[in-house]
Amino acid sequence: MEQLKGQRCRCGACGELFNSTWAFDRHRQGEYSLDANTRKCLAPMEMERAGWNLAAGKFWMTPKRSDSTLTHLRNSGDEENSKQVA
């Protein structure tokens, strides 16, 4: 089993590895409501179609973010992701 350090994580639902909590959070889709029961993981094929790639052949990474997305993160109060883009 891969040793996870820093922001790297493994999804407990699908078992895929992610290079950051940002990428992990983005791969989970659907409503949070327990009644809706719509939460699901993006499949590897869906992530590839969306421009994601595998770092070191193991860890999924989201596509490079645009400047407007980075500015929004810096100004959003999202402490974790603001540190990643500062």
N, CA and C of each residue as an Amber inpcrd file, in Angstrom:
protein
   258
   0.8440000  -1.1860000   0.0000000   0.0000000   0.0000000   0.0000000
   0.8870000   1.2470000   0.0000000   0.4880000   2.2320000  -0.7820000
   1.2200000   3.4950000  -0.9190000   1.1700000   4.2840000   0.3900000
   2.3310000   4.7690000   0.8580000   2.3530000   5.6050000   2.0460000
   1.9450000   7.0140000   1.6380000   0.9730000   7.5540000   2.3350000
   0.4430000   8.8710000   2.0090000   1.0330000   9.9040000   2.9590000
   1.5290000  10.9970000   2.3880000   2.1240000  12.0770000   3.1750000
   1.5730000  13.4010000   2.6840000   1.6090000  14.3970000   3.5420000
   1.1730000  15.7360000   3.1620000  -0.2880000  15.7550000   2.7540000
  -0.5740000  16.3240000   1.5740000  -1.9400000  16.4620000   1.0790000
  -2.4370000  15.2220000   0.3410000  -1.5700000  14.2580000   0.0840000
  -1.9860000  13.0760000  -0.6740000  -2.9870000  12.2600000   0.1240000
  -3.9610000  11.6860000  -0.5900000  -4.9860000  10.9140000   0.1000000
  -5.5600000   9.8230000  -0.7970000  -6.2500000   8.9000000  -0.1640000
  -6.9190000   7.7930000  -0.8560000  -8.4040000   7.9120000  -0.5570000
  -9.2280000   7.7240000  -1.5630000 -10.6760000   7.7520000  -1.3850000
 -11.1210000   6.4440000  -0.7380000 -11.8470000   6.5520000   0.3430000
 -12.3560000   5.3750000   1.0280000 -13.4460000   4.6600000   0.2500000
 -14.0940000   5.3670000  -0.6760000 -15.1830000   4.7630000  -1.4450000
 -14.6760000   4.0060000  -2.6730000 -13.7830000   4.6320000  -3.4560000
 -13.3470000   4.0090000  -4.7150000 -11.9130000   3.5000000  -4.6850000
 -11.1150000   3.9540000  -3.6960000  -9.7410000   3.4910000  -3.5640000
  -8.7210000   4.2390000  -4.4090000  -9.1630000   5.2040000  -5.2300000
  -8.2200000   5.9720000  -6.0510000  -7.3600000   6.8630000  -5.1550000
  -6.1390000   7.1390000  -5.6190000  -5.1970000   8.0060000  -4.9100000
  -5.2330000   9.3950000  -5.5260000  -5.0960000  10.4330000  -4.6760000
  -5.1320000  11.8140000  -5.1410000  -3.9350000  12.5770000  -4.6260000
  -3.4320000  13.4750000  -5.4780000  -2.2430000  14.2540000  -5.1640000
  -2.5220000  15.3280000  -4.1160000  -3.8030000  15.6690000  -3.9080000
  -4.1630000  16.7140000  -2.9430000  -5.5900000  16.5070000  -2.4640000
  -5.9000000  17.1230000  -1.3310000  -7.2800000  17.0690000  -0.8620000
  -8.1930000  17.8230000  -1.8250000  -7.6540000  18.8490000  -2.4950000
  -8.4180000  19.5970000  -3.5120000  -8.8980000  18.6230000  -4.5930000
  -8.0040000  17.8190000  -5.1340000  -8.3650000  16.8630000  -6.1840000
  -9.3500000  15.8260000  -5.6440000  -9.1020000  15.3280000  -4.4430000
 -10.0200000  14.3590000  -3.8430000 -11.4210000  14.9460000  -3.7340000
 -11.5260000  16.1510000  -3.1960000 -12.8370000  16.7910000  -3.0410000
 -13.5450000  16.9510000  -4.3820000 -12.8010000  17.2750000  -5.4340000
 -13.4040000  17.4930000  -6.7510000 -13.8770000  16.1930000  -7.4000000
 -13.3310000  15.0680000  -7.0070000 -13.7390000  13.8100000  -7.6410000
 -15.0440000  13.2650000  -7.0460000 -15.4470000  13.7950000  -5.8990000
 -16.7190000  13.3940000  -5.2980000 -17.8110000  14.3270000  -5.8170000
 -18.8490000  13.7580000  -6.3900000 -19.9080000  14.5280000  -7.0250000
 -21.2530000  14.2090000  -6.3860000 -22.2030000  15.1270000  -6.5160000
 -23.5580000  14.9050000  -6.0240000 -23.8500000  15.6590000  -4.7460000
 -25.0750000  15.4770000  -4.2630000 -25.5570000  16.1640000  -3.0670000
 -25.0190000  15.5190000  -1.7960000 -24.8660000  16.3340000  -0.7620000
 -24.4150000  15.8340000   0.5310000 -25.5540000  15.2370000   1.3490000
 -26.7790000  15.5440000   0.9900000 -27.9370000  15.0940000   1.7480000
 -27.9960000  13.5690000   1.8280000 -28.2080000  13.0610000   3.0290000
 -28.3420000  11.6160000   3.1980000 -29.5950000  11.0980000   2.4990000
 -30.6400000  11.9310000   2.4430000 -31.8830000  11.5310000   1.7900000
 -31.7110000  11.4020000   0.2820000 -30.8930000  12.2860000  -0.3040000
 -30.7270000  12.2890000  -1.7660000 -29.9210000  11.0760000  -2.2390000
 -28.9250000  10.6860000  -1.4520000 -28.0850000   9.5250000  -1.7800000
 -27.5400000   9.6030000  -3.2110000 -27.0320000  10.7770000  -3.5820000
 -26.5130000  10.9560000  -4.9400000 -25.0050000  11.1020000  -4.9970000
 -24.3110000  11.0360000  -3.8530000 -22.8540000  11.1910000  -3.8680000
 -22.2140000  10.0220000  -4.5930000 -21.2510000  10.3270000  -5.4550000
 -20.5200000   9.2790000  -6.1620000 -19.1320000   9.7720000  -6.4910000
 -18.2680000   8.8630000  -6.8440000 -16.9110000   9.1790000  -7.2660000
 -16.8890000   9.2810000  -8.7910000 -16.0970000  10.2210000  -9.3130000
 -15.8490000  10.2230000 -10.7430000 -15.0210000   8.9930000 -11.0860000
 -15.3710000   8.3420000 -12.1560000 -14.6130000   7.1770000 -12.6220000
 -13.3220000   7.6570000 -13.2870000 -12.2880000   6.8270000 -13.3300000
 -11.0460000   7.2300000 -13.9940000 -11.2800000   7.7640000 -15.4160000
 -12.1720000   7.1430000 -16.1790000 -12.4480000   7.6130000 -17.5330000
 -13.0470000   9.0270000 -17.5210000 -13.9020000   9.3140000 -16.5480000
 -14.4900000  10.6560000 -16.4310000 -13.4260000  11.6800000 -16.0740000
 -12.5120000  11.3090000 -15.1860000 -11.4490000  12.2390000 -14.8060000
 -10.5260000  12.5000000 -15.9960000 -10.1930000  11.4730000 -16.7460000
  -9.3450000  11.6520000 -17.9370000 -10.0100000  12.5730000 -18.9460000
 -11.3130000  12.3660000 -19.2010000 -12.0430000  13.2230000 -20.1470000
 -12.0650000  14.6710000 -19.6940000 -12.0350000  14.8920000 -18.3750000
 -12.0550000  16.2490000 -17.8310000 -10.6590000  16.8670000 -17.7650000
  -9.6360000  16.1520000 -18.2470000  -8.2860000  16.7090000 -18.2990000
  -7.4140000  16.3840000 -17.1030000  -7.8760000  15.5290000 -16.2140000
  -7.0590000  15.1200000 -15.0760000  -5.9470000  14.2070000 -15.5770000
  -4.8650000  14.1260000 -14.8020000  -3.8010000  13.1840000 -15.1650000
  -3.2340000  12.5330000 -13.9060000  -2.4230000  11.5220000 -14.1200000
  -1.8300000  10.7850000 -13.0040000  -0.3960000  11.2510000 -12.7730000
  -0.1220000  11.7810000 -11.5850000   1.2320000  12.1740000 -11.2100000
   1.9720000  10.9250000 -10.7710000   3.1640000  10.7470000 -11.2720000
   3.9910000   9.5810000 -10.9480000   3.2400000   8.2830000 -11.2300000
   2.2610000   8.3450000 -12.1310000   1.5040000   7.1660000 -12.5040000
   0.6020000   6.6150000 -11.4270000   0.4020000   7.3700000 -10.3330000
  -0.3710000   6.8640000  -9.2000000  -1.4150000   7.8250000  -8.6670000
  -1.0970000   9.1120000  -8.6230000  -1.9250000  10.0890000  -7.9350000
  -2.6590000  10.9970000  -8.9220000  -3.9900000  10.9960000  -8.8470000
  -4.7740000  11.8470000  -9.7310000  -4.5610000  13.3180000  -9.3890000
  -4.4410000  14.1350000 -10.4410000  -4.3120000  15.5850000 -10.3130000
  -5.3410000  16.2360000 -11.2150000  -5.9600000  17.3230000 -10.7260000
  -6.9000000  18.0750000 -11.5450000  -6.1240000  18.8530000 -12.6000000
  -6.8150000  19.3110000 -13.6570000  -6.1290000  20.1360000 -14.6590000
  -5.6130000  21.4230000 -14.0210000  -4.6320000  22.0160000 -14.6290000
  -4.0790000  23.2850000 -14.1490000  -5.2070000  24.3160000 -14.0710000
  -5.2510000  25.0430000 -12.9740000  -6.3200000  26.0230000 -12.7670000
  -6.0060000  27.3370000 -13.4630000  -7.0660000  27.9970000 -13.9070000
  -6.9100000  29.2800000 -14.5850000  -6.5650000  30.3700000 -13.5680000
  -6.0760000  31.5080000 -14.0590000  -5.7450000  32.6240000 -13.1790000
  -6.9680000  33.1100000 -12.4070000  -8.1580000  33.0970000 -13.0430000
  -9.3620000  33.5700000 -12.3560000  -9.7310000  32.6330000 -11.2090000
  -9.5310000  31.3370000 -11.3820000  -9.8040000  30.3780000 -10.3130000
  -8.8400000  30.6020000  -9.1640000  -7.5720000  30.8390000  -9.4660000
  -6.5750000  31.0650000  -8.4220000  -6.8880000  32.3340000  -7.6430000
  -7.2920000  33.4010000  -8.3360000  -7.6500000  34.6500000  -7.6680000
  -8.8410000  34.4320000  -6.7520000  -9.8410000  33.6950000  -7.2380000
 -11.0150000  33.4020000  -6.4230000 -10.6170000  32.6420000  -5.1540000
  -9.7520000  31.6410000  -5.2700000  -9.3280000  30.8680000  -4.1080000
  -8.5930000  31.7450000  -3.1010000  -7.7580000  32.6350000  -3.5840000
  -7.0040000  33.5080000  -2.6740000  -7.9380000  34.4260000  -1.8960000
  -9.0620000  34.8020000  -2.5300000  -9.9800000  35.7590000  -1.9250000
 -11.2050000  35.1170000  -1.2940000 -11.3060000  33.8090000  -1.3240000
 -12.5330000  33.1300000  -0.9080000 -12.5940000  32.8070000   0.5730000
 -11.4790000  32.8990000   1.2600000 -11.4570000  32.4850000   2.6460000
 -11.2470000  30.9880000   2.7870000 -11.0170000  30.2930000   1.6740000
 -10.7520000  28.8480000   1.6920000  -9.3000000  28.6790000   2.1140000
  -9.1020000  28.5470000   3.4110000  -7.7460000  28.5560000   3.9740000
  -6.8430000  27.4900000   3.3610000  -7.3390000  26.2690000   3.2320000
  -6.4950000  25.1770000   2.7300000  -6.0380000  25.4390000   1.3070000
  -6.9680000  25.7670000   0.4190000  -6.6050000  25.9490000  -0.9710000
  -5.9010000  27.2730000  -1.2320000  -6.1230000  28.2680000  -0.3900000
  -5.4020000  29.5220000  -0.5300000  -3.9190000  29.2960000  -0.3150000
  -3.5570000  28.4120000   0.6170000  -2.1540000  28.1140000   0.8720000
  -1.5240000  27.4220000  -0.3210000  -2.2990000  26.5710000  -0.9930000
  -1.7720000  25.8280000  -2.1400000  -1.4650000  26.7410000  -3.3190000
  -2.1660000  27.8590000  -3.4450000  -1.9920000  28.6980000  -4.6180000
  -1.2360000  29.9760000  -4.3220000  -0.8990000  30.2210000  -3.0830000
  -0.2120000  31.4760000  -2.7230000   1.1900000  31.5210000  -3.2820000
